Amino acid sequence: MRGRACGQAALDHPGRPAHNDLMMNDARRYAPSAARNRDAILKALTPYLPNYGRVLEVASGSGEHTMHFAAAHPRLMFQPSDPDPDGRASTDAWTRHLGLTNVEPAIELDVTQGSTPAIKADVVICINMIHIAPWSAIVGLMRSAAILLPPDGLLYLYGPYRRTGEHTAPSNAAFDADLKARNPAWGVRDLEAVVKLAADQCFSAPDIEAMPANNLSLFFRRH
């Protein structure tokens, strides 16, 4: 991958397991983790966001992160996406319920399949996906972001990581073991491997911010 010129890539996207969410009478879903971390993520992400532009969220799940961010940043347009039709229905139902005018209808996007949406984005965000997806999903995510983002565009990742081959907390080690028991292709990723993959796709070394519950925020800039 080192030999590829910056800007040349093909897209993929991961499936993510169904949430054990409490369903309402409509299509809206609730993801307890989103309720726990959305304020901390918004606080970390806000200083990096442009004043105007389009934000693509990969693997939006229930759509609750998109809603939270869009409500806080009405001058930005948000494009949610997910490979799961129930997830997309949940996102669209939340948009209707909240009456948000800066959230576009959720699109189908599976970064493991090599397809890239016919859009441009100033920011690509992906929250709690890469540890519940095969490595090909991370490759696809990076390739997609390299295509969609302009120079200096932002790629934001959130989740748990190993650092220098070690878990950062016993709870992350237990979580990693549980993920691999459910699917051997899943697991907490090595930060260094993710950073190298991003560099191969012409992204800068990330700014790294420690987050609650032993998670990290990674902020990459497109060269």
MINUFI-119033 format. One record per residue (C-alpha): x, y, z; residue in one letter; residue number from 0. Coordinates in pm, 1 decimal. Example, Ala and Ser with C-alpha at 12.3 -4.5 7.8 and 13.67 -1.06 7.14 Angstrom:
BEGIN
<site c1="1230.0" c2="-450.0" c3="780.0" r="A" k="0"/>
<site c1="1367.0" c2="-106.0" c3="714.0" r="S" k="1"/>
//
This chain:
BEGIN
<site c1="0.0" c2="0.0" c3="0.0" r="M" k="0"/>
<site c1="296.1" c2="233.5" c3="39.1" r="R" k="1"/>
<site c1="326.5" c2="261.4" c3="-338.1" r="G" k="2"/>
<site c1="-22.1" c2="406.3" c3="-388.2" r="R" k="3"/>
<site c1="-35.4" c2="776.0" c3="-465.5" r="A" k="4"/>
<site c1="-224.5" c2="992.3" c3="-219.8" r="C" k="5"/>
<site c1="-590.7" c2="1017.8" c3="-312.2" r="G" k="6"/>
<site c1="-610.5" c2="682.1" c3="-493.2" r="Q" k="7"/>
<site c1="-827.8" c2="433.4" c3="-311.6" r="A" k="8"/>
<site c1="-1137.4" c2="218.1" c3="-321.0" r="A" k="9"/>
<site c1="-1407.9" c2="205.3" c3="-54.3" r="L" k="10"/>
<site c1="-1542.8" c2="-59.8" c3="176.7" r="D" k="11"/>
<site c1="-1747.4" c2="-64.3" c3="502.6" r="H" k="12"/>
<site c1="-1813.6" c2="-300.7" c3="792.7" r="P" k="13"/>
<site c1="-2112.9" c2="-465.7" c3="927.4" r="G" k="14"/>
<site c1="-2173.9" c2="-414.4" c3="1292.9" r="R" k="15"/>
<site c1="-2363.9" c2="-645.9" c3="1523.6" r="P" k="16"/>
<site c1="-2719.5" c2="-562.1" c3="1612.3" r="A" k="17"/>
<site c1="-2768.1" c2="-353.5" c3="1925.0" r="H" k="18"/>
<site c1="-2967.5" c2="-502.7" c3="2209.7" r="N" k="19"/>
<site c1="-3166.8" c2="-185.3" c3="2194.2" r="D" k="20"/>
<site c1="-3508.3" c2="-118.6" c3="2338.0" r="L" k="21"/>
<site c1="-3734.4" c2="-70.1" c3="2039.1" r="M" k="22"/>
<site c1="-4008.8" c2="190.7" c3="2041.8" r="M" k="23"/>
<site c1="-4335.0" c2="171.4" c3="1852.7" r="N" k="24"/>
<site c1="-4162.8" c2="339.9" c3="1559.2" r="D" k="25"/>
<site c1="-3824.7" c2="256.4" c3="1408.6" r="A" k="26"/>
<site c1="-3616.0" c2="447.6" c3="1662.1" r="R" k="27"/>
<site c1="-3350.9" c2="250.4" c3="1850.2" r="R" k="28"/>
<site c1="-3165.7" c2="327.8" c3="2170.3" r="Y" k="29"/>
<site c1="-2796.8" c2="239.5" c3="2212.5" r="A" k="30"/>
<site c1="-2698.9" c2="272.9" c3="2581.2" r="P" k="31"/>
<site c1="-2333.7" c2="332.7" c3="2489.8" r="S" k="32"/>
<site c1="-2431.9" c2="632.7" c3="2276.8" r="A" k="33"/>
<site c1="-2611.0" c2="790.6" c3="2570.4" r="A" k="34"/>
<site c1="-2302.4" c2="739.0" c3="2785.6" r="R" k="35"/>
<site c1="-2035.7" c2="871.9" c3="2551.7" r="N" k="36"/>
<site c1="-2199.8" c2="1123.9" c3="2319.4" r="R" k="37"/>
<site c1="-2133.8" c2="1429.2" c3="2538.1" r="D" k="38"/>
<site c1="-1766.6" c2="1340.9" c3="2586.8" r="A" k="39"/>
<site c1="-1723.6" c2="1276.1" c3="2213.8" r="I" k="40"/>
<site c1="-1896.5" c2="1601.2" c3="2121.2" r="L" k="41"/>
<site c1="-1669.7" c2="1795.2" c3="2357.3" r="K" k="42"/>
<site c1="-1356.8" c2="1635.1" c3="2207.6" r="A" k="43"/>
<site c1="-1472.1" c2="1663.3" c3="1847.0" r="L" k="44"/>
<site c1="-1608.6" c2="2017.7" c3="1843.2" r="T" k="45"/>
<site c1="-1273.6" c2="2205.7" c3="1834.0" r="P" k="46"/>
<site c1="-1176.2" c2="2009.5" c3="1520.4" r="Y" k="47"/>
<site c1="-1496.4" c2="2065.8" c3="1324.4" r="L" k="48"/>
<site c1="-1520.5" c2="2329.2" c3="1049.8" r="P" k="49"/>
<site c1="-1777.1" c2="2606.7" c3="1070.5" r="N" k="50"/>
<site c1="-1953.2" c2="2479.2" c3="758.4" r="Y" k="51"/>
<site c1="-1942.7" c2="2163.2" c3="550.5" r="G" k="52"/>
<site c1="-2056.0" c2="1802.5" c3="538.3" r="R" k="53"/>
<site c1="-1990.9" c2="1535.3" c3="799.2" r="V" k="54"/>
<site c1="-2019.7" c2="1170.6" c3="692.9" r="L" k="55"/>
<site c1="-2067.8" c2="921.1" c3="973.3" r="E" k="56"/>
<site c1="-1969.6" c2="564.9" c3="884.5" r="V" k="57"/>
<site c1="-2160.8" c2="293.8" c3="1073.3" r="A" k="58"/>
<site c1="-2414.3" c2="527.4" c3="1234.6" r="S" k="59"/>
<site c1="-2596.6" c2="243.7" c3="1411.0" r="G" k="60"/>
<site c1="-2903.9" c2="380.6" c3="1590.3" r="S" k="61"/>
<site c1="-2825.3" c2="731.6" c3="1463.6" r="G" k="62"/>
<site c1="-2811.1" c2="886.1" c3="1810.5" r="E" k="63"/>
<site c1="-2457.8" c2="1020.8" c3="1772.1" r="H" k="64"/>
<site c1="-2551.2" c2="1192.2" c3="1446.5" r="T" k="65"/>
<site c1="-2855.8" c2="1349.9" c3="1610.5" r="M" k="66"/>
<site c1="-2655.8" c2="1476.1" c3="1907.3" r="H" k="67"/>
<site c1="-2381.8" c2="1627.6" c3="1694.2" r="F" k="68"/>
<site c1="-2623.2" c2="1776.8" c3="1440.2" r="A" k="69"/>
<site c1="-2826.7" c2="1947.7" c3="1711.3" r="A" k="70"/>
<site c1="-2509.1" c2="2105.6" c3="1849.8" r="A" k="71"/>
<site c1="-2377.6" c2="2215.1" c3="1507.0" r="H" k="72"/>
<site c1="-2669.9" c2="2340.6" c3="1296.1" r="P" k="73"/>
<site c1="-2441.2" c2="2498.5" c3="1033.9" r="R" k="74"/>
<site c1="-2294.7" c2="2159.4" c3="943.1" r="L" k="75"/>
<site c1="-2478.1" c2="1907.8" c3="722.7" r="M" k="76"/>
<site c1="-2465.3" c2="1549.9" c3="852.1" r="F" k="77"/>
<site c1="-2479.5" c2="1241.0" c3="631.0" r="Q" k="78"/>
<site c1="-2541.7" c2="923.0" c3="834.0" r="P" k="79"/>
<site c1="-2477.5" c2="579.1" c3="686.1" r="S" k="80"/>
<site c1="-2503.3" c2="214.6" c3="783.6" r="D" k="81"/>
<site c1="-2511.1" c2="-124.0" c3="606.6" r="P" k="82"/>
<site c1="-2805.5" c2="-235.9" c3="823.8" r="D" k="83"/>
<site c1="-3150.1" c2="-127.6" c3="698.2" r="P" k="84"/>
<site c1="-3287.4" c2="-126.9" c3="1054.4" r="D" k="85"/>
<site c1="-3009.0" c2="108.5" c3="1158.1" r="G" k="86"/>
<site c1="-3085.9" c2="341.8" c3="867.9" r="R" k="87"/>
<site c1="-3457.2" c2="331.5" c3="954.9" r="A" k="88"/>
<site c1="-3375.1" c2="420.6" c3="1314.4" r="S" k="89"/>
<site c1="-3161.8" c2="714.3" c3="1207.3" r="T" k="90"/>
<site c1="-3428.2" c2="850.4" c3="975.2" r="D" k="91"/>
<site c1="-3694.2" c2="805.9" c3="1243.7" r="A" k="92"/>
<site c1="-3482.9" c2="1002.6" c3="1491.5" r="W" k="93"/>
<site c1="-3435.7" c2="1279.7" c3="1233.4" r="T" k="94"/>
<site c1="-3810.9" c2="1306.3" c3="1183.8" r="R" k="95"/>
<site c1="-3881.6" c2="1290.7" c3="1556.7" r="H" k="96"/>
<site c1="-3634.7" c2="1568.3" c3="1638.6" r="L" k="97"/>
<site c1="-3717.9" c2="1778.1" c3="1333.0" r="G" k="98"/>
<site c1="-3351.5" c2="1827.2" c3="1241.3" r="L" k="99"/>
<site c1="-3305.8" c2="1995.3" c3="904.6" r="T" k="100"/>
<site c1="-2929.0" c2="1941.7" c3="882.0" r="N" k="101"/>
<site c1="-2939.8" c2="1560.4" c3="873.2" r="V" k="102"/>
<site c1="-2977.9" c2="1393.8" c3="534.9" r="E" k="103"/>
<site c1="-3151.3" c2="1057.1" c3="488.5" r="P" k="104"/>
<site c1="-2925.8" c2="770.7" c3="594.4" r="A" k="105"/>
<site c1="-2751.2" c2="595.1" c3="306.5" r="I" k="106"/>
<site c1="-2644.3" c2="234.3" c3="269.6" r="E" k="107"/>
<site c1="-2267.6" c2="207.1" c3="302.3" r="L" k="108"/>
<site c1="-2064.4" c2="-107.8" c3="363.4" r="D" k="109"/>
<site c1="-1694.7" c2="-29.0" c3="356.2" r="V" k="110"/>
<site c1="-1605.7" c2="-397.0" c3="321.8" r="T" k="111"/>
<site c1="-1769.6" c2="-405.6" c3="-23.0" r="Q" k="112"/>
<site c1="-1551.9" c2="-158.5" c3="-213.2" r="G" k="113"/>
<site c1="-1822.9" c2="98.8" c3="-286.8" r="S" k="114"/>
<site c1="-1782.2" c2="471.6" c3="-231.9" r="T" k="115"/>
<site c1="-2080.8" c2="707.2" c3="-204.5" r="P" k="116"/>
<site c1="-2105.2" c2="974.1" c3="-472.3" r="A" k="117"/>
<site c1="-2059.5" c2="1254.4" c3="-221.8" r="I" k="118"/>
<site c1="-1784.3" c2="1468.4" c3="-81.6" r="K" k="119"/>
<site c1="-1722.8" c2="1518.7" c3="285.8" r="A" k="120"/>
<site c1="-1520.4" c2="1762.0" c3="492.4" r="D" k="121"/>
<site c1="-1521.8" c2="1528.4" c3="793.2" r="V" k="122"/>
<site c1="-1556.2" c2="1149.9" c3="824.4" r="V" k="123"/>
<site c1="-1635.7" c2="1008.6" c3="1166.9" r="I" k="124"/>
<site c1="-1654.0" c2="647.3" c3="1280.1" r="C" k="125"/>
<site c1="-1741.7" c2="559.9" c3="1639.4" r="I" k="126"/>
<site c1="-1704.6" c2="218.2" c3="1802.8" r="N" k="127"/>
<site c1="-1686.9" c2="28.3" c3="1474.7" r="M" k="128"/>
<site c1="-1340.1" c2="-103.2" c3="1404.5" r="I" k="129"/>
<site c1="-1327.8" c2="-346.4" c3="1697.1" r="H" k="130"/>
<site c1="-1658.7" c2="-508.6" c3="1593.0" r="I" k="131"/>
<site c1="-1565.7" c2="-552.1" c3="1227.9" r="A" k="132"/>
<site c1="-1301.8" c2="-744.3" c3="1033.2" r="P" k="133"/>
<site c1="-972.5" c2="-577.9" c3="946.7" r="W" k="134"/>
<site c1="-1096.0" c2="-534.7" c3="589.5" r="S" k="135"/>
<site c1="-1347.8" c2="-284.8" c3="726.5" r="A" k="136"/>
<site c1="-1070.9" c2="-67.1" c3="867.0" r="I" k="137"/>
<site c1="-887.1" c2="-86.4" c3="536.2" r="V" k="138"/>
<site c1="-1205.0" c2="11.6" c3="353.3" r="G" k="139"/>
<site c1="-1276.0" c2="294.2" c3="592.7" r="L" k="140"/>
<site c1="-931.6" c2="444.3" c3="538.8" r="M" k="141"/>
<site c1="-951.9" c2="406.9" c3="162.7" r="R" k="142"/>
<site c1="-1297.5" c2="563.3" c3="154.7" r="S" k="143"/>
<site c1="-1195.4" c2="855.3" c3="370.3" r="A" k="144"/>
<site c1="-892.4" c2="913.5" c3="146.9" r="A" k="145"/>
<site c1="-1125.1" c2="943.3" c3="-153.8" r="I" k="146"/>
<site c1="-1396.0" c2="1152.3" c3="6.9" r="L" k="147"/>
<site c1="-1194.2" c2="1402.9" c3="208.2" r="L" k="148"/>
<site c1="-1016.9" c2="1709.8" c3="68.8" r="P" k="149"/>
<site c1="-664.4" c2="1802.8" c3="176.5" r="P" k="150"/>
<site c1="-669.2" c2="1879.5" c3="549.4" r="D" k="151"/>
<site c1="-1006.4" c2="1701.7" c3="584.1" r="G" k="152"/>
<site c1="-1066.2" c2="1532.6" c3="919.2" r="L" k="153"/>
<site c1="-1100.7" c2="1161.3" c3="990.0" r="L" k="154"/>
<site c1="-1216.7" c2="1093.7" c3="1346.1" r="Y" k="155"/>
<site c1="-1211.5" c2="751.0" c3="1513.7" r="L" k="156"/>
<site c1="-1332.7" c2="663.8" c3="1862.4" r="Y" k="157"/>
<site c1="-1300.7" c2="343.5" c3="2058.5" r="G" k="158"/>
<site c1="-1064.1" c2="122.9" c3="2262.4" r="P" k="159"/>
<site c1="-710.5" c2="47.2" c3="2143.6" r="Y" k="160"/>
<site c1="-405.5" c2="-148.5" c3="2248.8" r="R" k="161"/>
<site c1="-86.6" c2="57.5" c3="2276.6" r="R" k="162"/>
<site c1="257.0" c2="-94.6" c3="2211.4" r="T" k="163"/>
<site c1="88.6" c2="-434.0" c3="2207.9" r="G" k="164"/>
<site c1="-70.3" c2="-398.1" c3="2552.5" r="E" k="165"/>
<site c1="-422.9" c2="-327.1" c3="2667.4" r="H" k="166"/>
<site c1="-464.8" c2="2.9" c3="2847.0" r="T" k="167"/>
<site c1="-690.7" c2="-143.6" c3="3117.6" r="A" k="168"/>
<site c1="-802.9" c2="-486.4" c3="3243.7" r="P" k="169"/>
<site c1="-1157.4" c2="-404.9" c3="3132.8" r="S" k="170"/>
<site c1="-1033.2" c2="-360.1" c3="2774.7" r="N" k="171"/>
<site c1="-853.6" c2="-695.7" c3="2789.8" r="A" k="172"/>
<site c1="-1175.4" c2="-862.9" c3="2904.5" r="A" k="173"/>
<site c1="-1372.0" c2="-683.1" c3="2633.6" r="F" k="174"/>
<site c1="-1120.5" c2="-796.0" c3="2371.1" r="D" k="175"/>
<site c1="-1150.8" c2="-1159.0" c3="2482.8" r="A" k="176"/>
<site c1="-1529.7" c2="-1138.7" c3="2467.5" r="D" k="177"/>
<site c1="-1522.4" c2="-989.7" c3="2116.7" r="L" k="178"/>
<site c1="-1289.9" c2="-1259.7" c3="1986.4" r="K" k="179"/>
<site c1="-1504.1" c2="-1530.8" c3="2142.8" r="A" k="180"/>
<site c1="-1802.0" c2="-1393.0" c3="1952.7" r="R" k="181"/>
<site c1="-1611.4" c2="-1354.0" c3="1625.8" r="N" k="182"/>
<site c1="-1238.0" c2="-1425.9" c3="1577.6" r="P" k="183"/>
<site c1="-1219.7" c2="-1145.2" c3="1317.2" r="A" k="184"/>
<site c1="-1316.0" c2="-886.8" c3="1578.8" r="W" k="185"/>
<site c1="-1107.9" c2="-743.5" c3="1860.0" r="G" k="186"/>
<site c1="-947.6" c2="-435.0" c3="2010.0" r="V" k="187"/>
<site c1="-698.5" c2="-308.3" c3="1751.5" r="R" k="188"/>
<site c1="-336.8" c2="-207.3" c3="1793.2" r="D" k="189"/>
<site c1="-312.6" c2="168.4" c3="1774.5" r="L" k="190"/>
<site c1="16.9" c2="149.9" c3="1587.5" r="E" k="191"/>
<site c1="-133.4" c2="-71.2" c3="1315.6" r="A" k="192"/>
<site c1="-423.5" c2="169.1" c3="1265.6" r="V" k="193"/>
<site c1="-188.7" c2="468.7" c3="1249.0" r="V" k="194"/>
<site c1="29.7" c2="290.8" c3="990.2" r="K" k="195"/>
<site c1="-273.5" c2="205.3" c3="780.2" r="L" k="196"/>
<site c1="-381.1" c2="568.8" c3="791.3" r="A" k="197"/>
<site c1="-33.3" c2="682.2" c3="688.0" r="A" k="198"/>
<site c1="-47.5" c2="441.9" c3="392.5" r="D" k="199"/>
<site c1="-360.5" c2="627.6" c3="280.9" r="Q" k="200"/>
<site c1="-196.2" c2="969.5" c3="313.8" r="C" k="201"/>
<site c1="-319.9" c2="1070.4" c3="656.9" r="F" k="202"/>
<site c1="-110.7" c2="1251.6" c3="914.7" r="S" k="203"/>
<site c1="-11.2" c2="1106.6" c3="1247.9" r="A" k="204"/>
<site c1="-315.9" c2="1153.7" c3="1469.8" r="P" k="205"/>
<site c1="-382.6" c2="1381.2" c3="1758.9" r="D" k="206"/>
<site c1="-478.3" c2="1142.8" c3="2041.1" r="I" k="207"/>
<site c1="-707.5" c2="1230.1" c3="2330.3" r="E" k="208"/>
<site c1="-782.6" c2="999.1" c3="2622.3" r="A" k="209"/>
<site c1="-1155.6" c2="950.2" c3="2676.0" r="M" k="210"/>
<site c1="-1373.1" c2="805.1" c3="2953.7" r="P" k="211"/>
<site c1="-1396.2" c2="427.0" c3="2998.7" r="A" k="212"/>
<site c1="-1045.0" c2="369.7" c3="2858.1" r="N" k="213"/>
<site c1="-1130.7" c2="479.2" c3="2505.0" r="N" k="214"/>
<site c1="-933.2" c2="706.0" c3="2271.7" r="L" k="215"/>
<site c1="-1024.1" c2="977.9" c3="2024.6" r="S" k="216"/>
<site c1="-801.8" c2="980.6" c3="1714.6" r="L" k="217"/>
<site c1="-795.0" c2="1287.2" c3="1488.0" r="F" k="218"/>
<site c1="-629.1" c2="1233.5" c3="1147.4" r="F" k="219"/>
<site c1="-577.9" c2="1498.2" c3="879.2" r="R" k="220"/>
<site c1="-576.8" c2="1417.5" c3="508.4" r="R" k="221"/>
<site c1="-252.0" c2="1519.7" c3="334.4" r="H" k="222"/>
//
